[in-house]
Amino acid sequence: MQQSPPSRLVELFAAEPDRLSKFSFEIAGIYFDWSKTHLDGSLLEDFAARADAMGFAKARDALFSGEIVNPSEGRPATHVAERGSGTPGEVELSTARRQRMRALVDAIEAGAFGDVTGILHIGIGGSVLGPHLLVDALGRRASAFNVRFLSNIDGAAFDDAVRMLDPGTTLVVVASKTFTTLETLTNMEAARQWLREAGVDDPDGRLIAVTAKPEAALDQGIDDTRILQFGEGVGGRYSLWSSVGLTAALALGWTAFEALLEGAAEMDRHFRLAEPSVNVPLIAAFADRLYAGQLGCQTRGVFAYDERLRLLPFYLQQLEMESNGKSVTKAGGHVAQPTAPVTWGGTGTDAQHAVFQLLHQGTVLAPVEFIAVREADDTQGPEHHRMLLLNAFAQAAALMQGHASDDPQRSYPGNRPSSTILLNRLDARTLGALIAFYEHRTFANAVLLGINPFDQFGVELGKQIARQLSDHGDQEGLDASTRALIGRVGL
């Protein structure tokens, strides 16, 4: 059952004159404000003690030193090696693979593939969400190519993705860690057929593979010169820093891609070196544990008050729920408390007219995260951006303060928590730091819960059943409802 917070937010501000300075921080051009949460000095001490008891410092060191932190698969998590942390061998290998990626970028820009105007990026999950976020956020007015992303196996998604592309001048980037994912391979074959039907002489010559299993890409007919590899220890949802970021590097330019890595590395250094009382990803995880673990909040809303970050809530859904949506510990025991809440959200100010009624006056307590950017990047007058930012700040204030009224329909209870993340500007460096912040927050939550954030076996069962039905039509063991649905559509 959901509990009420122990004290009201306005009372916490009254009792702690220095509250804002205690719970606000600035790192890598980003201002983080956790003062409108129910964290206080006593809770910080309690959570810091819990982190110590759960071996947080040792687990963090293991992540950055390339030790096994994914015990169920016997792997390190080497996405940080893409940013310069890890064993010397992993960092060197990541650097070499990035140099190979840059050589391919240079070749494409130099005309080795002929005239290239468009890129069709095919993947699913982490193989598409990260690059899509980067290009949508940073490439709206600066992309060197017409870039389209395709993940869904739905044929309508394919039709929409290729509608504005010229097959004669389009490269197809196929990103898949194993190069066995059904949706990705199906869409790759559809892309080959699209190129073939358009009269492209060598459809396979327009395909570039990004994978941890280059032999599987070779088996699919892609030449070794057009295969970029990334490490087995780089999880899909942590992979945008690797060769999976090829499309973003092409669209935004190599300088921007390097700045992305530099921003992430700056957040890495903060997370690795900062004490718990000022460690922003860890403090964010403390707030998550307070609301999900102690107060029974089953959701967390993330609202980007900047159209360029409209895909961030979707990116975070996979990062947080696929990482920490677990019910067993690393050792296989039952987790005794709630793990990841449901991450959801939208874009301000649209969301204000859709879901904020529930946030302000509904019966559920849902922590809210506001993300905004101080500097605009549009062609409109400054009043547009001024009103956008004021709306974000006003919503956070209203959630906390509330408003009493004799008319219960117009009464706002207040005491509803929020955090605010304010970027000075949205560029590659700050976006890299922001995404790395969320990665480390996710990892910190996992350590506090004693779970493994780097496996995702929960996504496999439904895919296995679908593959079994597709390959063999075997309905043995299926329930009557599922068999009837298959029969109703004639499959």
LONUMI-10201 format. One record per residue (C-alpha): residue number from 1; residue in three letters; chain; x, y, z. Coordinates in Angstrom, 1 decimal, m for minus. Example, Ala and Ser with C-alpha at 12.3 -4.5 7.8 and 13.67 -1.06 7.14 Angstrom:
BEGIN
[1 ALA A [12.3 m4.5 7.8]]
[2 SER A [13.7 m1.1 7.1]]
//
This chain:
BEGIN
[1 MET A [0.0 0.0 0.0]]
[2 GLN A [1.3 3.5 m0.9]]
[3 GLN A [2.4 5.5 2.1]]
[4 SER A [2.3 9.2 2.6]]
[5 PRO A [5.6 11.1 2.7]]
[6 PRO A [6.9 11.6 6.3]]
[7 SER A [6.9 15.4 6.1]]
[8 ARG A [5.7 18.1 3.8]]
[9 LEU A [8.1 19.6 1.3]]
[10 VAL A [7.3 23.2 2.3]]
[11 GLU A [8.1 22.3 5.9]]
[12 LEU A [11.4 20.8 4.8]]
[13 PHE A [12.3 24.1 3.1]]
[14 ALA A [11.3 26.1 6.2]]
[15 ALA A [13.3 23.8 8.5]]
[16 GLU A [16.4 23.8 6.3]]
[17 PRO A [17.4 27.3 5.2]]
[18 ASP A [20.4 25.8 3.2]]
[19 ARG A [18.3 23.1 1.7]]
[20 LEU A [18.7 24.3 m1.9]]
[21 SER A [22.5 24.3 m1.6]]
[22 LYS A [22.5 20.8 m0.1]]
[23 PHE A [20.4 19.3 m2.8]]
[24 SER A [21.4 21.1 m6.0]]
[25 PHE A [24.6 20.5 m8.0]]
[26 GLU A [26.2 21.6 m11.2]]
[27 ILE A [28.3 19.2 m13.3]]
[28 ALA A [29.3 19.3 m17.0]]
[29 GLY A [27.1 22.2 m17.8]]
[30 ILE A [24.0 20.7 m16.2]]
[31 TYR A [22.2 21.9 m13.0]]
[32 PHE A [20.5 19.2 m10.9]]
[33 ASP A [17.9 20.2 m8.3]]
[34 TRP A [16.7 17.5 m6.0]]
[35 SER A [15.5 19.9 m3.3]]
[36 LYS A [11.8 19.4 m4.1]]
[37 THR A [12.0 15.7 m3.1]]
[38 HIS A [11.5 14.4 0.4]]
[39 LEU A [15.1 13.6 0.9]]
[40 ASP A [16.6 15.2 4.0]]
[41 GLY A [19.9 15.0 5.9]]
[42 SER A [18.8 12.1 8.0]]
[43 LEU A [17.6 10.1 5.0]]
[44 LEU A [20.8 10.9 3.1]]
[45 GLU A [22.8 9.4 6.0]]
[46 ASP A [20.6 6.3 6.1]]
[47 PHE A [20.9 5.8 2.4]]
[48 ALA A [24.6 6.4 2.4]]
[49 ALA A [24.9 3.7 5.1]]
[50 ARG A [22.8 1.4 3.0]]
[51 ALA A [25.1 2.0 0.0]]
[52 ASP A [28.1 1.2 2.2]]
[53 ALA A [26.4 m2.0 3.4]]
[54 MET A [25.6 m3.1 m0.1]]
[55 GLY A [29.2 m2.6 m1.2]]
[56 PHE A [28.6 0.4 m3.5]]
[57 ALA A [32.2 1.7 m3.6]]
[58 LYS A [33.5 m1.8 m4.5]]
[59 ALA A [30.8 m2.3 m7.1]]
[60 ARG A [31.5 1.0 m8.7]]
[61 ASP A [35.2 0.3 m8.8]]
[62 ALA A [34.5 m3.1 m10.4]]
[63 LEU A [32.4 m1.4 m13.1]]
[64 PHE A [35.2 1.1 m14.0]]
[65 SER A [38.1 m1.4 m13.7]]
[66 GLY A [36.5 m3.9 m16.1]]
[67 GLU A [35.7 m6.7 m13.6]]
[68 ILE A [32.7 m9.0 m14.0]]
[69 VAL A [29.6 m7.0 m13.0]]
[70 ASN A [27.2 m9.1 m15.1]]
[71 PRO A [27.5 m12.4 m13.2]]
[72 SER A [24.6 m14.2 m15.0]]
[73 GLU A [26.4 m13.9 m18.3]]
[74 GLY A [30.0 m13.8 m16.9]]
[75 ARG A [30.8 m10.4 m18.4]]
[76 PRO A [32.1 m7.0 m17.5]]
[77 ALA A [30.1 m4.0 m18.6]]
[78 THR A [32.5 m2.3 m21.0]]
[79 HIS A [30.4 0.6 m22.2]]
[80 VAL A [32.6 2.8 m20.0]]
[81 ALA A [35.6 1.6 m21.9]]
[82 GLU A [34.2 3.4 m24.9]]
[83 ARG A [34.7 6.6 m22.8]]
[84 GLY A [38.2 5.7 m21.5]]
[85 SER A [37.6 3.6 m18.4]]
[86 GLY A [38.2 m0.1 m17.9]]
[87 THR A [41.1 m2.4 m18.3]]
[88 PRO A [43.9 m1.1 m20.6]]
[89 GLY A [43.1 m3.9 m23.1]]
[90 GLU A [39.4 m3.0 m23.3]]
[91 VAL A [40.1 0.7 m23.6]]
[92 GLU A [42.7 0.0 m26.4]]
[93 LEU A [40.3 m2.3 m28.2]]
[94 SER A [37.5 0.2 m28.0]]
[95 THR A [39.8 2.9 m29.3]]
[96 ALA A [40.8 0.7 m32.2]]
[97 ARG A [37.2 0.0 m33.1]]
[98 ARG A [36.4 3.6 m32.9]]
[99 GLN A [39.2 4.4 m35.3]]
[100 ARG A [37.8 1.8 m37.7]]
[101 MET A [34.4 3.5 m37.4]]
[102 ARG A [36.0 6.9 m38.1]]
[103 ALA A [37.7 5.5 m41.2]]
[104 LEU A [34.4 4.3 m42.5]]
[105 VAL A [32.8 7.7 m41.8]]
[106 ASP A [35.7 9.4 m43.6]]
[107 ALA A [35.3 7.1 m46.6]]
[108 ILE A [31.6 7.7 m46.9]]
[109 GLU A [32.1 11.5 m46.6]]
[110 ALA A [34.8 11.2 m49.3]]
[111 GLY A [32.5 9.5 m51.7]]
[112 ALA A [33.6 5.9 m51.5]]
[113 PHE A [30.0 4.8 m51.6]]
[114 GLY A [29.1 7.3 m54.3]]
[115 ASP A [26.5 10.1 m53.7]]
[116 VAL A [24.9 9.4 m50.3]]
[117 THR A [21.9 11.6 m49.3]]
[118 GLY A [20.1 9.3 m46.9]]
[119 ILE A [20.7 6.7 m44.2]]
[120 LEU A [18.2 4.1 m43.1]]
[121 HIS A [19.2 2.8 m39.7]]
[122 ILE A [17.7 m0.6 m38.8]]
[123 GLY A [17.7 m2.0 m35.3]]
[124 ILE A [15.5 m2.5 m32.3]]
[125 GLY A [15.8 m1.6 m28.6]]
[126 GLY A [19.2 m0.3 m27.7]]
[127 SER A [20.4 m0.7 m31.3]]
[128 VAL A [18.1 2.1 m32.4]]
[129 LEU A [16.9 4.1 m29.4]]
[130 GLY A [20.2 5.8 m28.6]]
[131 PRO A [21.2 6.8 m32.1]]
[132 HIS A [17.6 8.0 m32.7]]
[133 LEU A [17.7 10.2 m29.6]]
[134 LEU A [21.0 11.7 m30.6]]
[135 VAL A [20.1 12.5 m34.1]]
[136 ASP A [16.6 13.8 m33.2]]
[137 ALA A [18.1 16.0 m30.4]]
[138 LEU A [21.1 17.4 m32.2]]
[139 GLY A [20.6 17.0 m35.9]]
[140 ARG A [17.3 18.7 m36.6]]
[141 ARG A [19.0 21.6 m38.4]]
[142 ALA A [22.5 20.3 m38.8]]
[143 SER A [22.3 16.7 m40.1]]
[144 ALA A [24.4 16.0 m43.1]]
[145 PHE A [22.0 13.3 m44.3]]
[146 ASN A [18.3 12.5 m44.4]]
[147 VAL A [18.3 9.9 m41.6]]
[148 ARG A [15.4 7.6 m40.9]]
[149 PHE A [15.1 4.9 m38.2]]
[150 LEU A [13.3 1.6 m38.4]]
[151 SER A [12.7 m0.8 m35.6]]
[152 ASN A [9.2 m2.2 m35.7]]
[153 ILE A [8.5 m5.3 m37.7]]
[154 ASP A [5.2 m3.8 m38.8]]
[155 GLY A [5.3 m3.3 m42.6]]
[156 ALA A [3.7 0.1 m42.2]]
[157 ALA A [6.7 1.2 m40.2]]
[158 PHE A [9.0 0.2 m43.1]]
[159 ASP A [6.8 2.1 m45.6]]
[160 ASP A [7.0 5.2 m43.5]]
[161 ALA A [10.7 4.9 m42.9]]
[162 VAL A [11.7 4.7 m46.6]]
[163 ARG A [9.0 7.1 m48.0]]
[164 MET A [11.3 10.2 m48.0]]
[165 LEU A [14.5 8.3 m49.0]]
[166 ASP A [16.0 7.9 m52.5]]
[167 PRO A [17.1 4.2 m52.7]]
[168 GLY A [19.8 5.1 m55.2]]
[169 THR A [21.6 7.3 m52.7]]
[170 THR A [20.7 5.6 m49.4]]
[171 LEU A [23.0 3.6 m47.1]]
[172 VAL A [21.4 1.0 m44.8]]
[173 VAL A [23.0 0.6 m41.4]]
[174 VAL A [21.9 m2.6 m39.7]]
[175 ALA A [22.7 m2.6 m36.0]]
[176 SER A [22.2 m5.8 m33.9]]
[177 LYS A [24.4 m7.2 m31.2]]
[178 THR A [23.9 m10.8 m32.1]]
[179 PHE A [22.7 m10.3 m35.7]]
[180 THR A [20.0 m12.9 m35.1]]
[181 THR A [17.2 m10.6 m34.0]]
[182 LEU A [14.1 m11.5 m36.0]]
[183 GLU A [12.7 m8.0 m36.4]]
[184 THR A [16.0 m6.6 m37.5]]
[185 LEU A [16.8 m9.3 m40.0]]
[186 THR A [13.3 m9.2 m41.4]]
[187 ASN A [13.6 m5.4 m41.9]]
[188 MET A [17.1 m5.9 m43.4]]
[189 GLU A [15.7 m8.3 m46.0]]
[190 ALA A [12.9 m5.8 m46.8]]
[191 ALA A [15.5 m3.1 m47.3]]
[192 ARG A [17.4 m5.3 m49.7]]
[193 GLN A [14.2 m5.9 m51.6]]
[194 TRP A [13.5 m2.2 m51.7]]
[195 LEU A [16.9 m1.5 m53.1]]
[196 ARG A [16.6 m4.3 m55.6]]
[197 GLU A [13.2 m3.2 m56.8]]
[198 ALA A [14.5 0.3 m57.3]]
[199 GLY A [17.2 m1.0 m59.7]]
[200 VAL A [20.2 m0.7 m57.3]]
[201 ASP A [22.9 m2.9 m59.0]]
[202 ASP A [24.5 m4.1 m55.7]]
[203 PRO A [22.0 m4.0 m52.8]]
[204 ASP A [24.4 m5.8 m50.5]]
[205 GLY A [27.0 m3.1 m51.2]]
[206 ARG A [24.8 m0.5 m49.6]]
[207 LEU A [24.5 m2.4 m46.3]]
[208 ILE A [26.7 m1.7 m43.3]]
[209 ALA A [26.5 m4.0 m40.3]]
[210 VAL A [27.2 m3.0 m36.7]]
[211 THR A [27.4 m6.0 m34.4]]
[212 ALA A [29.3 m7.9 m31.6]]
[213 LYS A [29.1 m11.0 m33.8]]
[214 PRO A [30.8 m10.2 m37.1]]
[215 GLU A [30.7 m13.8 m38.2]]
[216 ALA A [26.9 m13.7 m38.1]]
[217 ALA A [26.9 m10.5 m40.3]]
[218 LEU A [29.2 m12.3 m42.8]]
[219 ASP A [26.7 m15.2 m42.9]]
[220 GLN A [24.0 m12.6 m43.9]]
[221 GLY A [26.0 m11.6 m46.9]]
[222 ILE A [27.7 m8.4 m45.7]]
[223 ASP A [31.3 m8.0 m46.6]]
[224 ASP A [33.9 m7.7 m43.9]]
[225 THR A [34.9 m4.2 m45.1]]
[226 ARG A [31.4 m3.0 m44.1]]
[227 ILE A [31.2 m4.6 m40.7]]
[228 LEU A [31.9 m2.6 m37.6]]
[229 GLN A [32.3 m4.6 m34.3]]
[230 PHE A [31.6 m3.7 m30.7]]
[231 GLY A [32.3 m5.6 m27.6]]
[232 GLU A [30.3 m8.4 m26.0]]
[233 GLY A [30.4 m6.5 m22.8]]
[234 VAL A [28.6 m3.5 m24.3]]
[235 GLY A [24.9 m4.0 m23.6]]
[236 GLY A [22.4 m2.9 m26.2]]
[237 ARG A [20.9 m0.1 m24.0]]
[238 TYR A [24.4 1.1 m23.2]]
[239 SER A [25.8 0.9 m26.8]]
[240 LEU A [25.3 4.4 m28.4]]
[241 TRP A [28.9 5.2 m27.4]]
[242 SER A [30.2 2.3 m29.5]]
[243 SER A [30.0 1.6 m33.3]]
[244 VAL A [26.3 1.6 m32.8]]
[245 GLY A [26.6 5.3 m32.9]]
[246 LEU A [27.8 5.2 m36.5]]
[247 THR A [24.6 6.8 m37.8]]
[248 ALA A [24.8 9.6 m35.3]]
[249 ALA A [28.5 10.2 m36.2]]
[250 LEU A [27.6 10.4 m39.9]]
[251 ALA A [24.6 12.7 m39.3]]
[252 LEU A [26.2 15.0 m36.7]]
[253 GLY A [29.9 14.8 m37.7]]
[254 TRP A [32.8 13.2 m36.0]]
[255 THR A [33.6 16.3 m33.8]]
[256 ALA A [30.1 16.1 m32.2]]
[257 PHE A [30.5 12.3 m31.6]]
[258 GLU A [33.8 12.9 m29.8]]
[259 ALA A [32.2 15.7 m27.7]]
[260 LEU A [29.5 13.2 m26.8]]
[261 LEU A [32.1 10.8 m25.4]]
[262 GLU A [33.9 13.6 m23.6]]
[263 GLY A [30.7 14.7 m21.9]]
[264 ALA A [30.0 11.2 m20.7]]
[265 ALA A [33.6 10.8 m19.5]]
[266 GLU A [33.1 13.9 m17.4]]
[267 MET A [30.1 12.4 m15.7]]
[268 ASP A [32.1 9.2 m15.3]]
[269 ARG A [34.7 11.0 m13.4]]
[270 HIS A [32.1 12.7 m11.1]]
[271 PHE A [30.4 9.4 m10.4]]
[272 ARG A [33.6 7.6 m9.8]]
[273 LEU A [35.2 10.2 m7.5]]
[274 ALA A [32.5 12.2 m5.7]]
[275 GLU A [31.5 11.4 m2.1]]
[276 PRO A [28.0 10.1 m1.5]]
[277 SER A [26.7 13.5 m0.2]]
[278 VAL A [27.5 15.2 m3.5]]
[279 ASN A [27.4 12.3 m5.9]]
[280 VAL A [24.5 13.2 m8.2]]
[281 PRO A [23.6 9.8 m9.8]]
[282 LEU A [23.8 8.2 m6.3]]
[283 ILE A [21.6 10.9 m4.7]]
[284 ALA A [19.1 10.5 m7.6]]
[285 ALA A [19.1 6.7 m6.8]]
[286 PHE A [18.5 7.5 m3.1]]
[287 ALA A [15.4 9.5 m4.1]]
[288 ASP A [14.3 6.6 m6.4]]
[289 ARG A [14.6 4.1 m3.5]]
[290 LEU A [12.7 6.5 m1.2]]
[291 TYR A [9.7 6.7 m3.5]]
[292 ALA A [9.7 3.2 m5.0]]
[293 GLY A [11.0 1.3 m2.1]]
[294 GLN A [9.7 3.0 1.0]]
[295 LEU A [6.7 5.0 m0.2]]
[296 GLY A [5.3 2.5 m2.7]]
[297 CYS A [5.4 4.7 m5.8]]
[298 GLN A [5.1 2.4 m8.8]]
[299 THR A [5.8 5.1 m11.5]]
[300 ARG A [8.1 8.0 m12.2]]
[301 GLY A [7.2 10.6 m14.8]]
[302 VAL A [9.9 12.2 m17.0]]
[303 PHE A [8.9 15.4 m18.9]]
[304 ALA A [11.2 17.1 m21.3]]
[305 TYR A [10.4 20.8 m21.6]]
[306 ASP A [12.3 20.9 m24.9]]
[307 GLU A [11.0 19.4 m28.1]]
[308 ARG A [14.6 18.3 m29.0]]
[309 LEU A [14.5 15.9 m26.1]]
[310 ARG A [11.1 14.4 m26.9]]
[311 LEU A [12.6 10.9 m27.3]]
[312 LEU A [14.4 10.9 m23.9]]
[313 PRO A [11.5 9.4 m22.0]]
[314 PHE A [11.4 6.5 m24.4]]
[315 TYR A [15.1 6.0 m24.2]]
[316 LEU A [14.9 6.0 m20.4]]
[317 GLN A [12.1 3.4 m20.4]]
[318 GLN A [14.4 0.8 m21.9]]
[319 LEU A [17.5 1.9 m19.9]]
[320 GLU A [15.8 1.8 m16.5]]
[321 MET A [13.1 m0.9 m16.9]]
[322 GLU A [15.1 m3.4 m18.9]]
[323 SER A [18.1 m2.9 m16.5]]
[324 ASN A [16.3 m3.0 m13.2]]
[325 GLY A [12.9 m4.5 m13.9]]
[326 LYS A [14.0 m7.6 m11.9]]
[327 SER A [12.5 m9.7 m9.1]]
[328 VAL A [15.6 m11.7 m8.1]]
[329 THR A [19.0 m10.7 m6.7]]
[330 LYS A [22.3 m11.3 m8.4]]
[331 ALA A [22.6 m14.5 m6.4]]
[332 GLY A [19.1 m15.7 m7.6]]
[333 GLY A [17.2 m15.0 m4.4]]
[334 HIS A [14.0 m13.1 m4.1]]
[335 VAL A [14.2 m9.3 m4.0]]
[336 ALA A [12.5 m8.2 m0.8]]
[337 GLN A [11.4 m4.7 m2.0]]
[338 PRO A [10.1 m3.0 m5.1]]
[339 THR A [12.8 m2.6 m7.8]]
[340 ALA A [12.3 m0.3 m10.9]]
[341 PRO A [9.2 1.8 m11.1]]
[342 VAL A [7.5 2.2 m14.4]]
[343 THR A [9.2 5.0 m16.3]]
[344 TRP A [6.8 7.1 m18.4]]
[345 GLY A [6.5 10.7 m19.5]]
[346 GLY A [6.1 13.1 m22.4]]
[347 THR A [6.9 16.5 m23.7]]
[348 GLY A [6.0 19.8 m22.0]]
[349 THR A [3.8 21.7 m22.5]]
[350 ASP A [1.7 19.1 m24.3]]
[351 ALA A [1.8 16.8 m21.3]]
[352 GLN A [0.3 19.5 m19.1]]
[353 HIS A [m3.0 19.2 m21.0]]
[354 ALA A [m3.0 15.4 m21.0]]
[355 VAL A [m1.7 13.9 m17.8]]
[356 PHE A [m0.9 16.6 m15.2]]
[357 GLN A [m4.5 16.5 m13.9]]
[358 LEU A [m3.6 13.2 m12.3]]
[359 LEU A [m0.2 14.4 m11.1]]
[360 HIS A [m1.7 17.4 m9.3]]
[361 GLN A [m5.1 16.0 m8.0]]
[362 GLY A [m5.0 12.3 m8.5]]
[363 THR A [m4.9 9.6 m5.8]]
[364 VAL A [m1.4 8.3 m6.7]]
[365 LEU A [1.9 9.8 m5.7]]
[366 ALA A [4.2 9.9 m8.7]]
[367 PRO A [7.6 11.6 m8.5]]
[368 VAL A [8.1 13.8 m11.5]]
[369 GLU A [11.3 14.8 m13.3]]
[370 PHE A [11.4 18.0 m15.3]]
[371 ILE A [14.2 18.4 m17.9]]
[372 ALA A [14.8 21.8 m19.6]]
[373 VAL A [17.4 23.7 m21.5]]
[374 ARG A [18.3 27.3 m20.7]]
[375 GLU A [19.3 28.3 m24.2]]
[376 ALA A [16.9 28.0 m27.1]]
[377 ASP A [17.8 26.9 m30.5]]
[378 ASP A [14.9 27.9 m32.8]]
[379 THR A [14.0 30.7 m35.1]]
[380 GLN A [11.1 32.1 m33.0]]
[381 GLY A [11.2 35.1 m30.7]]
[382 PRO A [12.5 34.7 m27.2]]
[383 GLU A [9.0 34.7 m25.7]]
[384 HIS A [8.4 31.2 m26.9]]
[385 HIS A [11.3 29.8 m24.9]]
[386 ARG A [10.7 32.1 m21.9]]
[387 MET A [7.1 30.7 m21.6]]
[388 LEU A [8.3 27.1 m22.0]]
[389 LEU A [10.8 27.4 m19.1]]
[390 LEU A [8.3 29.3 m16.9]]
[391 ASN A [5.8 26.5 m17.4]]
[392 ALA A [8.3 23.9 m16.4]]
[393 PHE A [9.3 25.8 m13.2]]
[394 ALA A [5.7 26.7 m12.4]]
[395 GLN A [4.5 23.1 m12.6]]
[396 ALA A [7.2 22.0 m10.2]]
[397 ALA A [6.3 24.8 m7.8]]
[398 ALA A [2.6 23.9 m8.0]]
[399 LEU A [3.2 20.2 m7.4]]
[400 MET A [5.1 21.1 m4.2]]
[401 GLN A [3.1 24.1 m2.9]]
[402 GLY A [m0.5 23.0 m3.8]]
[403 HIS A [m3.4 25.4 m3.2]]
[404 ALA A [m6.1 25.1 m0.6]]
[405 SER A [m9.7 26.1 m1.6]]
[406 ASP A [m13.1 25.9 m0.1]]
[407 ASP A [m14.2 24.2 m3.3]]
[408 PRO A [m12.7 20.7 m3.1]]
[409 GLN A [m12.8 20.5 m6.9]]
[410 ARG A [m10.3 23.4 m7.1]]
[411 SER A [m8.1 22.3 m4.2]]
[412 TYR A [m4.6 21.1 m4.8]]
[413 PRO A [m3.1 19.0 m2.0]]
[414 GLY A [0.5 19.8 m2.9]]
[415 ASN A [3.5 18.0 m1.3]]
[416 ARG A [4.1 16.2 m4.6]]
[417 PRO A [7.8 15.6 m5.3]]
[418 SER A [9.7 16.6 m8.4]]
[419 SER A [13.3 17.1 m9.5]]
[420 THR A [14.6 19.5 m12.1]]
[421 ILE A [17.5 19.0 m14.5]]
[422 LEU A [18.5 22.2 m16.4]]
[423 LEU A [21.0 22.1 m19.2]]
[424 ASN A [22.8 25.3 m20.0]]
[425 ARG A [22.6 24.3 m23.7]]
[426 LEU A [21.8 21.2 m25.6]]
[427 ASP A [24.9 20.1 m27.4]]
[428 ALA A [26.8 16.9 m27.8]]
[429 ARG A [28.9 17.3 m24.7]]
[430 THR A [26.0 18.0 m22.3]]
[431 LEU A [23.8 15.3 m23.9]]
[432 GLY A [26.6 12.8 m23.4]]
[433 ALA A [26.9 13.8 m19.7]]
[434 LEU A [23.1 13.7 m19.3]]
[435 ILE A [22.8 10.1 m20.7]]
[436 ALA A [25.8 9.0 m18.6]]
[437 PHE A [24.1 10.4 m15.5]]
[438 TYR A [21.1 8.2 m16.2]]
[439 GLU A [23.3 5.2 m16.8]]
[440 HIS A [25.1 5.6 m13.5]]
[441 ARG A [21.8 6.4 m11.6]]
[442 THR A [20.5 3.1 m13.0]]
[443 PHE A [23.6 1.2 m11.9]]
[444 ALA A [23.5 2.8 m8.4]]
[445 ASN A [19.8 1.7 m8.0]]
[446 ALA A [20.9 m1.8 m8.9]]
[447 VAL A [23.6 m1.9 m6.3]]
[448 LEU A [21.3 m0.6 m3.6]]
[449 LEU A [18.8 m3.4 m4.6]]
[450 GLY A [21.5 m6.1 m5.0]]
[451 ILE A [20.4 m6.9 m8.6]]
[452 ASN A [22.2 m7.3 m11.9]]
[453 PRO A [21.3 m4.4 m14.3]]
[454 PHE A [23.2 m5.8 m17.3]]
[455 ASP A [21.1 m8.9 m18.2]]
[456 GLN A [17.6 m8.9 m19.7]]
[457 PHE A [16.3 m12.5 m19.8]]
[458 GLY A [12.8 m11.3 m19.3]]
[459 VAL A [12.5 m10.2 m22.9]]
[460 GLU A [13.2 m13.6 m24.3]]
[461 LEU A [10.3 m15.9 m23.6]]
[462 GLY A [7.7 m14.2 m25.8]]
[463 LYS A [10.2 m13.9 m28.6]]
[464 GLN A [11.0 m17.7 m28.3]]
[465 ILE A [7.3 m18.6 m28.6]]
[466 ALA A [6.9 m16.3 m31.6]]
[467 ARG A [9.9 m17.9 m33.3]]
[468 GLN A [8.5 m21.3 m32.6]]
[469 LEU A [5.2 m20.5 m34.1]]
[470 SER A [6.8 m18.8 m37.1]]
[471 ASP A [9.2 m21.6 m37.8]]
[472 HIS A [7.1 m24.7 m37.0]]
[473 GLY A [3.5 m23.6 m36.4]]
[474 ASP A [3.8 m25.6 m33.2]]
[475 GLN A [0.9 m24.6 m30.9]]
[476 GLU A [1.5 m27.3 m28.3]]
[477 GLY A [1.2 m25.9 m24.8]]
[478 LEU A [m0.6 m22.7 m25.9]]
[479 ASP A [m3.7 m21.7 m24.0]]
[480 ALA A [m7.1 m21.7 m25.7]]
[481 SER A [m7.3 m17.9 m26.0]]
[482 THR A [m4.0 m17.7 m27.9]]
[483 ARG A [m4.8 m20.6 m30.2]]
[484 ALA A [m8.2 m18.9 m30.9]]
[485 LEU A [m6.5 m15.6 m31.7]]
[486 ILE A [m4.1 m17.3 m34.1]]
[487 GLY A [m7.0 m19.1 m35.8]]
[488 ARG A [m9.1 m15.9 m36.1]]
[489 VAL A [m6.5 m14.2 m38.2]]
[490 GLY A [m5.7 m17.3 m40.2]]
[491 LEU A [m2.0 m17.7 m39.2]]
//
